[in-house]
Amino acid sequence: MKNILLLKLNNERLREILFFLGVLLLIIIPKGGFKIAGIPLTWGYLYLGFLLILSTIIIVSKYKFPVNSRHFMCYVATLPFVVYFSLHLLIFGYEGSTGNFIAFYISFVFLPFLFYIILGYFLTKINHDYIEKIIANAVFLISVYGIFLFSYKQIYGHFLEIPYITVNADDLGELARSKFNQRGSIAKLISTYNNGNIFGVCTLMLFPVFYKRTTSKIKIFIVVLALLLTLSRTVWIGLLFFFLILYRNKLYQLAKIYVAGAILLFVIGSVLMTRYFQYGSLEGFILDSNLGGRILQIRKVNDITLFGNGPYTIIDEIVYLSIFRQFGIVGLFLFCVSFFAPVYIFLQTKNNNQVYLLGILTYLFVCLSDGCMLLIPTLVFFYFICTMAFIRQNRAEE
């Protein structure tokens, strides 16, 4: 009996170490890595491949592998869009980069299978409190580093880059040139994500866990400040959307948060934007009629098609609009089935984990503006929170 208990403790510790490494490589240094033929290979995505191999070995050795029925339904919901995309590709062709083509199949085929079918079972075996604690600490750490890097860039005029760790080795020197991080003479807060929008969108998905676990108002202020300093309207409205859902029945708390946010924006607008920003003022930025270049995406949608009538290129910032333009009504419907299935299944079943649903809804909302969908590591975060949404808080202890 003592040996069995010791073995269980060792297995639990091993799972916690594996999860910690995942958080380190995918949340804290998600862009660390290198490129082969222009295709980024990050340590985090390579680690996911390692987890798939390790999990397969464990499954084969045990001859059985239970899959959560809700995870299975979420996975099945992803298949019609993948089949549709593949057929569309055969009929209409492809006019994009090799990296984008590979990114699509990794994002829509590999990641759902890995999280829903493979990793879902192992995540149930990890202490839930440990998972939330590690995530909350990681969100705070990348926010603190983001503020440091933001200040460093403004003071010294260039980003601090650590090749293979905070930046892909082949992207060295590109953060200020090709990553769309400049707002006039001021740079967005990018942390280790190399882009302000990616950092903001990914952090928003994990923000509900951080907000639930954190009692320190100073820490909450730091993370919110980091999100605001992304200088991304998408991130700002996503943050407001989260608080609107969270405090929908508590108008007084909601009003306090919005007032505090307005004051922060006013300070940022007065100190930074008026002097350094390309828009000249906070109101000019918020009311930009060009929508940060997205107005061109809207104008490209000239007619309504059932199946789309052109080759696939890339999923643009406005995700739903981009899917509709390239794949037609049928493609958009199947895409929504794939991504909204976790929400529907969550609402139709019991004993689910509410905090992760908030992250799912926030991401699906920001896809109306900029979903960063095929950019590393966005969909890793999305499928992770979708998987965690169906793992009960006391499951690990059971």
C-alpha positions as CSV (number, residue, x, y, z in Angstrom):
1,M,0.0,0.0,0.0
2,K,2.8,2.4,0.9
3,N,4.5,1.7,-2.5
4,I,1.3,2.4,-4.4
5,L,0.8,5.7,-2.5
6,L,4.4,6.7,-3.2
7,L,3.9,5.8,-6.9
8,K,0.8,7.9,-7.1
9,L,2.6,10.9,-5.5
10,N,5.5,10.5,-8.0
11,N,3.1,10.4,-10.9
12,E,1.3,13.5,-9.7
13,R,4.6,15.3,-9.3
14,L,5.7,14.3,-12.8
15,R,2.4,15.6,-14.3
16,E,2.9,18.9,-12.5
17,I,6.4,19.2,-13.8
18,L,5.2,18.5,-17.4
19,F,2.4,21.1,-17.0
20,F,4.9,23.7,-15.6
21,L,7.2,23.2,-18.6
22,G,4.2,23.7,-20.9
23,V,3.4,27.0,-19.1
24,L,7.0,28.1,-19.3
25,L,7.4,27.4,-23.0
26,L,3.9,28.4,-24.2
27,I,2.9,31.2,-21.9
28,I,6.1,32.8,-20.7
29,I,8.4,32.4,-23.8
30,P,6.0,31.5,-26.6
31,K,8.1,32.9,-29.4
32,G,11.4,31.3,-28.4
33,G,12.8,29.1,-31.1
34,F,14.2,29.2,-34.7
35,K,13.0,28.8,-38.3
36,I,13.5,26.2,-41.0
37,A,12.8,27.4,-44.6
38,G,11.0,30.4,-43.1
39,I,8.7,28.3,-41.0
40,P,8.9,29.1,-37.2
41,L,9.6,26.2,-34.9
42,T,9.0,27.3,-31.3
43,W,10.1,25.4,-28.2
44,G,6.4,25.4,-27.1
45,Y,5.1,23.7,-30.3
46,L,7.9,21.3,-30.3
47,Y,7.1,20.5,-26.7
48,L,3.5,19.8,-27.7
49,G,4.8,17.3,-30.2
50,F,6.8,15.7,-27.5
51,L,3.7,15.5,-25.3
52,L,1.8,13.8,-28.1
53,I,4.5,11.1,-28.5
54,L,4.7,10.6,-24.7
55,S,1.0,10.4,-24.3
56,T,0.7,7.9,-27.2
57,I,3.4,5.7,-25.5
58,I,1.4,5.8,-22.2
59,I,-1.9,5.0,-23.9
60,V,-0.5,2.1,-25.8
61,S,1.1,0.6,-22.7
62,K,-2.2,0.8,-20.8
63,Y,-4.4,-0.5,-23.6
64,K,-7.2,1.9,-22.6
65,F,-7.7,5.6,-22.7
66,P,-11.0,7.2,-21.5
67,V,-12.1,10.4,-23.3
68,N,-14.4,12.9,-21.7
69,S,-17.7,12.8,-23.7
70,R,-17.9,16.6,-23.8
71,H,-14.3,16.8,-25.1
72,F,-15.2,14.2,-27.7
73,M,-18.2,16.2,-28.8
74,C,-16.1,19.4,-29.1
75,Y,-13.5,17.5,-31.2
76,V,-16.1,16.0,-33.5
77,A,-17.5,19.5,-34.0
78,T,-14.2,20.6,-35.5
79,L,-14.1,18.0,-38.2
80,P,-16.7,19.3,-40.7
81,F,-14.9,22.6,-41.2
82,V,-11.5,20.8,-41.7
83,V,-13.1,18.5,-44.3
84,Y,-14.8,21.5,-46.0
85,F,-11.5,23.5,-46.0
86,S,-9.7,20.6,-47.6
87,L,-12.3,20.1,-50.3
88,H,-12.3,23.9,-50.9
89,L,-8.6,23.8,-51.3
90,L,-8.8,21.0,-53.9
91,I,-11.4,22.9,-56.0
92,F,-10.3,26.6,-55.7
93,G,-6.6,26.2,-54.9
94,Y,-4.3,28.1,-52.6
95,E,-2.5,31.4,-52.9
96,G,-0.5,31.8,-49.6
97,S,2.8,31.0,-48.0
98,T,3.8,27.4,-47.1
99,G,4.0,28.5,-43.5
100,N,0.4,29.7,-43.5
101,F,-0.7,26.5,-45.0
102,I,1.1,24.4,-42.4
103,A,-0.2,26.8,-39.6
104,F,-3.8,26.1,-40.7
105,Y,-3.5,22.3,-40.3
106,I,-1.6,22.5,-37.1
107,S,-4.2,24.9,-35.7
108,F,-7.3,23.2,-36.9
109,V,-6.3,19.5,-37.0
110,F,-3.4,18.9,-34.6
111,L,-4.3,21.2,-31.7
112,P,-7.9,20.1,-31.3
113,F,-7.0,16.4,-31.4
114,L,-4.1,17.0,-29.0
115,F,-6.1,18.9,-26.4
116,Y,-9.6,17.4,-26.6
117,I,-8.6,13.7,-27.2
118,I,-5.1,13.3,-25.7
119,L,-4.3,15.9,-23.1
120,G,-7.8,16.3,-21.7
121,Y,-7.5,13.0,-19.8
122,F,-4.1,14.0,-18.3
123,L,-5.3,17.4,-17.3
124,T,-8.0,15.8,-15.1
125,K,-5.2,14.1,-13.1
126,I,-3.5,17.4,-12.2
127,N,-4.5,19.3,-9.1
128,H,-6.8,22.0,-10.2
129,D,-5.6,24.5,-7.7
130,Y,-2.0,23.9,-9.0
131,I,-3.1,24.6,-12.6
132,E,-4.8,27.9,-11.7
133,K,-1.9,29.0,-9.5
134,I,0.7,28.4,-12.2
135,I,-1.4,30.2,-14.8
136,A,-2.1,33.2,-12.6
137,N,1.6,33.6,-11.8
138,A,2.6,33.3,-15.5
139,V,0.1,36.0,-16.5
140,F,1.5,38.3,-13.9
141,L,5.1,37.5,-14.9
142,I,4.6,38.2,-18.6
143,S,2.7,41.4,-17.7
144,V,5.5,42.7,-15.5
145,Y,8.1,41.8,-18.2
146,G,5.9,43.5,-20.8
147,I,5.8,46.8,-18.8
148,F,9.6,46.6,-18.4
149,L,10.1,46.0,-22.1
150,F,7.7,48.8,-23.0
151,S,9.6,51.2,-20.8
152,Y,13.0,49.9,-22.1
153,K,11.9,50.6,-25.7
154,Q,10.8,54.1,-25.0
155,I,14.0,54.9,-23.1
156,Y,16.7,53.3,-25.3
157,G,14.8,53.3,-28.7
158,H,15.0,49.6,-29.3
159,F,13.7,46.4,-27.9
160,L,15.7,44.1,-25.6
161,E,15.8,40.8,-27.6
162,I,17.1,37.5,-26.4
163,P,17.4,35.1,-29.4
164,Y,15.9,31.6,-29.0
165,I,14.2,32.7,-25.8
166,T,12.1,36.0,-26.0
167,V,12.3,36.2,-29.8
168,N,12.7,33.7,-32.6
169,A,16.4,33.7,-33.6
170,D,15.6,34.4,-37.2
171,D,13.4,37.4,-36.2
172,L,16.2,39.2,-34.4
173,G,15.9,42.9,-35.1
174,E,12.5,42.6,-36.7
175,L,10.3,43.6,-33.7
176,A,10.2,47.3,-34.7
177,R,10.2,46.7,-38.4
178,S,7.9,43.9,-39.5
179,K,5.8,43.0,-36.5
180,F,3.4,46.0,-36.6
181,N,4.3,47.2,-33.2
182,Q,4.7,50.9,-33.8
183,R,2.0,53.5,-33.1
184,G,3.7,56.6,-34.5
185,S,6.9,57.0,-32.5
186,I,5.7,54.9,-29.6
187,A,5.7,51.1,-29.5
188,K,3.0,48.7,-28.3
189,L,3.6,46.6,-25.2
190,I,4.5,43.2,-26.6
191,S,6.1,41.3,-23.7
192,T,7.5,38.0,-25.0
193,Y,4.8,37.7,-27.7
194,N,6.6,39.9,-30.2
195,N,3.3,41.6,-31.1
196,G,0.9,43.7,-29.0
197,N,-2.3,42.2,-30.3
198,I,-1.1,38.6,-29.8
199,F,0.0,39.3,-26.3
200,G,-3.3,41.1,-25.5
201,V,-5.6,38.4,-27.1
202,C,-3.8,35.5,-25.5
203,T,-3.7,37.2,-22.1
204,L,-7.4,38.0,-22.3
205,M,-8.1,34.2,-22.6
206,L,-6.3,33.5,-19.3
207,F,-7.3,36.7,-17.6
208,P,-10.4,35.2,-16.0
209,V,-8.2,32.6,-14.2
210,F,-5.8,35.3,-13.1
211,Y,-8.6,37.5,-11.9
212,K,-10.2,34.7,-9.9
213,R,-7.0,33.7,-8.2
214,T,-5.5,37.1,-7.5
215,T,-6.5,39.0,-4.4
216,S,-3.9,41.7,-4.7
217,K,-5.3,44.8,-6.4
218,I,-1.8,45.9,-7.2
219,K,-1.2,42.8,-9.3
220,I,-4.6,43.2,-11.0
221,F,-3.7,46.8,-11.8
222,I,-0.3,45.8,-13.3
223,V,-1.9,43.2,-15.6
224,V,-4.7,45.6,-16.7
225,L,-2.1,48.3,-17.3
226,A,-0.1,45.9,-19.5
227,L,-3.3,45.1,-21.5
228,L,-4.0,48.8,-21.9
229,L,-0.4,49.5,-23.0
230,T,-0.8,47.1,-25.9
231,L,-2.4,50.2,-27.5
232,S,-4.8,47.8,-29.2
233,R,-8.5,48.7,-29.5
234,T,-9.3,45.0,-29.8
235,V,-7.7,44.3,-26.5
236,W,-9.3,47.3,-24.8
237,I,-12.8,46.3,-25.9
238,G,-12.1,42.7,-25.0
239,L,-11.2,43.7,-21.5
240,L,-14.4,45.7,-21.2
241,F,-16.4,42.8,-22.6
242,F,-14.9,40.5,-19.9
243,F,-15.9,42.8,-17.0
244,L,-19.3,43.4,-18.6
245,I,-20.0,39.6,-18.5
246,L,-18.5,39.1,-15.0
247,Y,-20.4,42.0,-13.4
248,R,-23.5,42.0,-15.5
249,N,-25.6,41.7,-12.4
250,K,-23.5,44.1,-10.3
251,L,-23.8,47.5,-11.8
252,Y,-22.0,49.4,-9.0
253,Q,-18.8,47.2,-9.3
254,L,-19.0,47.5,-13.1
255,A,-19.3,51.3,-13.0
256,K,-16.2,51.5,-10.7
257,I,-14.2,49.4,-13.0
258,Y,-15.2,51.4,-16.1
259,V,-14.5,54.7,-14.3
260,A,-11.0,53.4,-13.3
261,G,-10.4,52.2,-16.8
262,A,-11.4,55.6,-18.2
263,I,-9.1,57.4,-15.9
264,L,-6.2,55.1,-16.9
265,L,-6.9,55.7,-20.6
266,F,-7.1,59.4,-20.0
267,V,-3.7,59.4,-18.4
268,I,-2.2,57.3,-21.1
269,G,-3.8,59.5,-23.7
270,S,-2.6,62.7,-22.1
271,V,1.0,61.6,-21.4
272,L,1.8,59.4,-24.3
273,M,-0.7,59.6,-27.2
274,T,-0.9,63.4,-27.7
275,R,2.8,63.8,-27.9
276,Y,4.0,60.6,-29.6
277,F,1.0,58.9,-31.2
278,Q,0.3,59.0,-34.9
279,Y,-3.4,59.7,-34.2
280,G,-2.5,62.8,-32.2
281,S,-5.0,62.1,-29.4
282,L,-6.9,59.3,-27.6
283,E,-10.2,60.2,-29.2
284,G,-8.6,60.2,-32.7
285,F,-7.3,56.7,-32.0
286,I,-10.6,55.3,-30.7
287,L,-12.7,56.9,-33.4
288,D,-10.3,56.1,-36.3
289,S,-12.5,55.7,-39.4
290,N,-9.9,53.4,-41.0
291,L,-10.3,50.9,-38.1
292,G,-6.5,50.3,-38.1
293,G,-6.6,49.2,-41.8
294,R,-9.4,46.8,-41.3
295,I,-11.8,48.9,-43.3
296,L,-10.1,47.4,-46.4
297,Q,-11.1,43.9,-45.2
298,I,-14.8,45.0,-44.9
299,R,-14.7,46.5,-48.4
300,K,-13.4,43.3,-49.9
301,V,-16.7,41.6,-49.2
302,N,-18.6,42.5,-52.4
303,D,-21.1,39.8,-52.7
304,I,-22.7,36.9,-50.8
305,T,-21.6,33.4,-51.9
306,L,-22.6,30.0,-50.7
307,F,-19.3,28.3,-51.0
308,G,-16.8,31.1,-51.7
309,N,-15.4,31.5,-55.2
310,G,-11.7,32.1,-54.9
311,P,-8.5,30.5,-53.6
312,Y,-7.7,30.5,-49.9
313,T,-5.0,33.0,-48.9
314,I,-5.0,33.7,-45.1
315,I,-7.3,34.3,-42.2
316,D,-7.3,38.1,-41.7
317,E,-7.7,40.0,-38.5
318,I,-11.5,40.1,-38.6
319,V,-11.9,36.4,-38.4
320,Y,-15.6,35.8,-39.2
321,L,-15.5,38.2,-42.1
322,S,-12.4,36.6,-43.5
323,I,-13.9,33.1,-43.3
324,F,-17.1,34.3,-44.9
325,R,-15.3,36.1,-47.8
326,Q,-13.2,33.1,-48.6
327,F,-15.4,30.1,-47.8
328,G,-18.9,31.5,-48.2
329,I,-22.0,31.0,-46.0
330,V,-21.4,27.3,-45.7
331,G,-17.8,27.8,-44.6
332,L,-18.7,30.4,-42.0
333,F,-21.5,28.2,-40.6
334,L,-19.1,25.2,-40.2
335,F,-16.4,27.4,-38.8
336,C,-18.9,28.7,-36.2
337,V,-20.0,25.1,-35.4
338,S,-16.3,24.3,-34.7
339,F,-15.6,27.3,-32.4
340,F,-18.9,27.8,-30.7
341,A,-19.6,24.1,-30.0
342,P,-17.8,24.3,-26.5
343,V,-20.1,27.2,-25.5
344,Y,-23.2,25.3,-26.6
345,I,-22.1,22.1,-24.9
346,F,-21.1,24.0,-21.8
347,L,-24.6,25.5,-21.5
348,Q,-26.3,22.1,-22.1
349,T,-24.4,20.2,-19.5
350,K,-23.7,20.5,-15.8
351,N,-20.6,20.5,-13.5
352,N,-18.5,22.5,-15.9
353,N,-15.8,25.1,-15.0
354,Q,-17.3,28.6,-15.3
355,V,-14.1,30.6,-15.2
356,Y,-12.8,29.1,-18.5
357,L,-16.1,29.8,-20.2
358,L,-15.4,33.6,-19.7
359,G,-12.1,33.2,-21.5
360,I,-13.8,31.4,-24.4
361,L,-16.5,34.0,-24.8
362,T,-14.0,36.8,-24.6
363,Y,-11.9,35.3,-27.4
364,L,-14.9,34.6,-29.6
365,F,-15.9,38.2,-29.1
366,V,-12.5,39.7,-30.0
367,C,-12.5,37.7,-33.2
368,L,-15.0,40.3,-34.4
369,S,-12.0,42.6,-34.6
370,D,-8.7,40.7,-34.5
371,G,-8.5,37.1,-33.5
372,C,-4.7,36.5,-34.3
373,M,-6.1,33.1,-35.2
374,L,-3.2,31.4,-37.0
375,L,-0.5,33.2,-35.0
376,I,1.6,31.3,-32.4
377,P,0.4,30.6,-29.7
378,T,-3.2,31.8,-29.9
379,L,-5.2,28.6,-30.6
380,V,-3.1,26.7,-28.1
381,F,-4.6,29.0,-25.5
382,F,-8.1,28.6,-27.0
383,Y,-8.2,24.8,-27.1
384,F,-6.6,24.7,-23.6
385,I,-9.3,26.8,-22.0
386,C,-12.0,24.9,-24.0
387,T,-10.6,21.6,-22.6
388,M,-10.4,23.0,-19.0
389,A,-13.9,24.2,-19.2
390,F,-15.2,20.6,-19.0
391,I,-12.9,19.5,-16.1
392,R,-14.6,19.9,-12.8
393,Q,-12.7,21.7,-10.1
394,N,-12.6,18.7,-7.7
395,R,-11.9,16.1,-10.4
396,A,-8.2,15.9,-9.7
397,E,-8.8,15.2,-6.1
398,E,-11.3,12.5,-6.9
